[in-house]
Amino acid sequence: MFLNALGKTFRFLGYTVQYGCIAHCAFEYLGGVVVCSGPSMEPTIQNSDIVFSENLSRHFYCIRKGDIVIAKSPNDPKSNICKRVIGLEGDKVCTSNPSDFLKSHSYVPKGHVWLEGDNLRNSTDSRCYGPVPYGLIRGRICFKIWPLNDFGFLRASPNGHRFLDD
């Protein structure tokens, strides 16, 4: 009787570990659901919107200009940020704020991306902390799940003029 109960317990633990490993791999490599907070991505993503983030793009280096990504904050590694990719390594980017009279430009260094929020007047982004290492990117946002009346793929950047062709 004791051996039977012990056997069931070990089987249960074995299944738990197996399913835990499968869940870990799914969330680490495939993607997951993310609740976005803060005003920096308005009007594209509102505070408390729920989005789906896929993680394969970062593993295969398929992040492109215009993609919205989830990344570890360069200022606080315990928190994540949600920003739009404005520049990839080697790209020339505008590093000044929209209200600045004199515009300044810089090049994104190798292994980094330039991230900005869509709400330029209320976003802490690469204009504050500089280029973000590619390794801090956690995933690419594919579509919005909630609210249901806004379900679907995300709209283009309202700041398309910030993408430089040089």
C-alpha positions in Angstrom: 0.0 0.0 0.0 2.8 2.4 0.9 4.8 1.5 -2.2 1.7 2.0 -4.3 1.1 5.6 -2.9 4.8 6.3 -3.3 4.7 5.2 -6.9 1.7 7.4 -7.7 3.4 10.4 -6.0 6.6 9.9 -8.1 4.5 9.5 -11.3 2.6 12.7 -10.5 5.9 14.6 -9.8 7.3 13.2 -13.1 4.3 14.4 -15.1 4.4 17.8 -13.3 8.1 18.3 -14.2 7.5 17.2 -17.8 4.5 19.6 -18.3 6.4 22.3 -16.5 9.3 21.9 -19.0 6.9 22.0 -21.9 5.2 25.1 -20.6 8.6 26.8 -20.0 9.7 26.0 -23.6 6.4 27.3 -25.0 6.5 30.6 -23.1 10.3 31.1 -23.7 10.5 30.2 -27.4 7.0 30.4 -28.8 5.4 33.4 -27.0 2.8 34.4 -24.5 0.2 36.9 -23.4 1.4 40.3 -22.1 -0.5 43.1 -20.3 0.9 46.5 -21.4 0.9 49.4 -18.9 1.8 53.0 -19.3 1.1 55.7 -21.8 4.2 55.5 -23.9 2.7 53.5 -26.8 -0.6 55.4 -27.1 -2.5 55.6 -29.4 -1.4 52.2 -30.7 -1.5 50.4 -27.4 -3.5 51.8 -24.5 -2.8 51.3 -20.8 -4.0 47.7 -19.7 -4.3 46.4 -23.3 -3.5 42.7 -23.6 -1.3 41.6 -26.5 0.2 38.4 -27.8 4.0 38.4 -28.1 5.9 35.9 -30.1 9.5 35.1 -29.2 10.8 33.3 -32.3 11.7 36.5 -34.1 14.3 37.5 -31.5 15.9 34.0 -31.7 16.2 34.1 -35.5 17.2 37.8 -35.6 14.0 38.7 -37.6 13.2 42.0 -35.8 12.6 44.8 -38.3 12.1 48.5 -38.2 8.5 49.3 -37.2 8.0 46.2 -35.1 6.7 46.6 -31.6 8.8 44.6 -29.1 8.9 43.7 -25.4 12.3 44.2 -24.0 14.0 44.2 -20.6 14.3 47.8 -19.4 17.9 49.0 -19.6 17.2 51.1 -16.5 15.5 48.4 -14.4 16.2 44.8 -15.5 13.3 43.6 -13.3 10.7 45.3 -15.5 9.8 45.1 -19.2 9.2 47.8 -21.7 7.0 47.9 -24.8 8.4 50.1 -27.6 8.7 50.3 -31.4 11.9 49.6 -33.2 13.0 52.8 -35.0 16.5 51.7 -36.0 18.6 48.6 -36.3 22.4 48.3 -36.1 24.0 50.7 -38.6 20.9 52.8 -39.1 21.0 56.6 -38.7 18.4 57.7 -36.2 17.1 61.1 -34.9 18.1 61.3 -31.3 16.4 64.5 -30.4 12.9 65.1 -29.1 10.2 66.3 -31.5 10.0 69.7 -29.8 13.8 70.4 -30.2 14.6 73.1 -32.6 18.0 71.6 -33.6 17.8 68.0 -34.6 20.6 65.6 -33.7 21.4 62.3 -35.3 23.4 59.2 -34.4 24.1 55.7 -35.7 22.9 52.6 -34.0 25.9 50.5 -32.9 26.4 46.8 -33.8 24.3 44.5 -31.7 21.8 47.2 -30.7 18.4 48.6 -31.7 16.9 52.0 -31.2 13.5 51.9 -29.4 10.9 54.7 -29.1 7.4 54.9 -27.8 4.6 56.0 -30.2 3.7 58.7 -27.7 6.9 60.7 -28.1 6.0 63.4 -25.5 5.4 60.8 -22.8 7.9 58.0 -23.3 11.1 57.1 -21.7 13.0 55.3 -24.5 16.3 55.3 -26.4 16.3 59.1 -26.5 16.9 58.8 -22.7 18.9 55.6 -22.3 20.5 55.2 -25.7 20.6 52.2 -28.0 19.3 49.0 -26.4 21.3 45.7 -26.8 19.6 43.2 -29.0 19.9 40.6 -26.2 17.4 42.5 -24.1 14.6 42.0 -26.6 12.1 39.4 -25.2 9.6 39.2 -28.0 7.7 40.9 -30.9 4.1 41.9 -30.4 1.9 40.3 -33.1 -1.6 41.5 -32.3 -3.9 42.9 -29.7 -6.2 40.5 -27.8 -8.0 42.9 -25.5 -10.1 45.0 -25.7 -12.2 42.9 -28.1 -13.3 45.9 -30.1 -9.7 46.6 -31.0 -8.7 42.9 -31.6 -6.3 42.3 -34.4 -3.0 43.3 -35.9 -1.4 46.5 -34.7 -1.6 49.7 -36.7 1.5 51.4 -38.3 3.5 54.0 -36.3 2.0 57.5 -36.0 5.6 58.7 -36.1 6.6 57.3 -39.5 8.6 60.4 -40.2 11.1 59.2 -37.5 12.2 56.4 -39.7 15.2 57.7 -41.6 16.2 56.3 -45.0 19.9 57.3 -44.7 
